[in-house]
Amino acid sequence: MLCDLLAHWGCQADAVTSAAEGLERLEPGVYDVLLTDFGMPGMNGVELVERARARDAALRVIMLTASAADLDPAAQRLGFTLLRKPLDLGRLRVALADA
């Protein structure tokens, strides 16, 4: 659904079924933005951001979460935009424009 919305906004988006698959596809300079969730099986979003940035330090990241956990320190440390669920599409659009 997000890929369809992003396409409607004029973005080109690829979807993957796991964080590991996303890392396999990630090559420096190929993607402008990584849009990910915090809660995923096998690897959480913070781990994904750390590994993704090791491959592409310039990659911009937007992380979605429904978690009550305080991710703000990780967002500040790793420099990603944190959006809480339920997702406000206006905030997502602004975050994408900023990225």
N, C-alpha and C positions, 0 to 999 in steps of 0.2 A: 504494500500500500504506500509506503514512504517513497519507493522508487517511482511509482506513478505520480505522486504529488510533486516530487522533485523534477520529473520530466515536464510536468505541466508548468512549472516555474522556469523552465529552460535549462535545467541542469542535466548532465548526463550522469547516471548513477548505475553502479553495479551492486548487486546483492550477493551475499554469501551466507552459508548456513552455520558457520562457526567462526570463532576468532582465529583458529588455526588456519582455516582456509583463507581468511582475509590476509593474514600475514604472508601466506604463500604467494598471493597475488601482488602484494605490495612491493613496488619497485620505486626507487627514488625518482621524483618528478612525474610519475604517471598520474597520480591523484593529487588534487588540490586539498581535499577535505576528507577526513575519516569521520563518519557519523556512526557511532556505536552505542550500545547499551552497556550499563554497568554490570547487570546480572546476566551472566551467560554460563553455560556448562563448560567446565574444563579450564576456563581462564576468565577472570573478571576484567572489567573495562580498564581499570588502572594498569593491570599487568599488560593488557593489549597496547595501551598507549605507550608504556615504557618500551616494549619490544618494537612497536612501530616506529617510534622516534629514534631507536638505535639504527634502523634502516634508512629513515628519512627524517632528519632533524628539522626540516622546514615544514613538515606536514602539519596542517591545521587540524584540530580535533574538536568535535562537538560530541559530548557524552550525554546520553539520556539516562535518567534513573527514576525509579519509583521507590527506591530505598529510603528509609528514614535515617540511614547512616550519614554522618557528616562527611561529605566528600570535598567540601570546600578547601581544606588544606592541600589535598592531592591536586585539585584543580589549580590552585595557586602555584604549587611546586612544579607541576608538569605543563602549566600554561594551556589548559583546555577550557572550553566553554561548557558549563554544566547547565543542563536544562532538566527541570523536574517534570515528572508525569503527574497528572495527565498533561500531555504536551500541548502547549500554546503555540499554534501554527504561526502566529505573528512573530513570536520570539524566535522560533526556528528560522523563519525567513530573514529576520534581522541578523541572527548569528551567521547564517550562510553568506549574507551580503558582507558582513565584517570579515569573514574568512576569505 
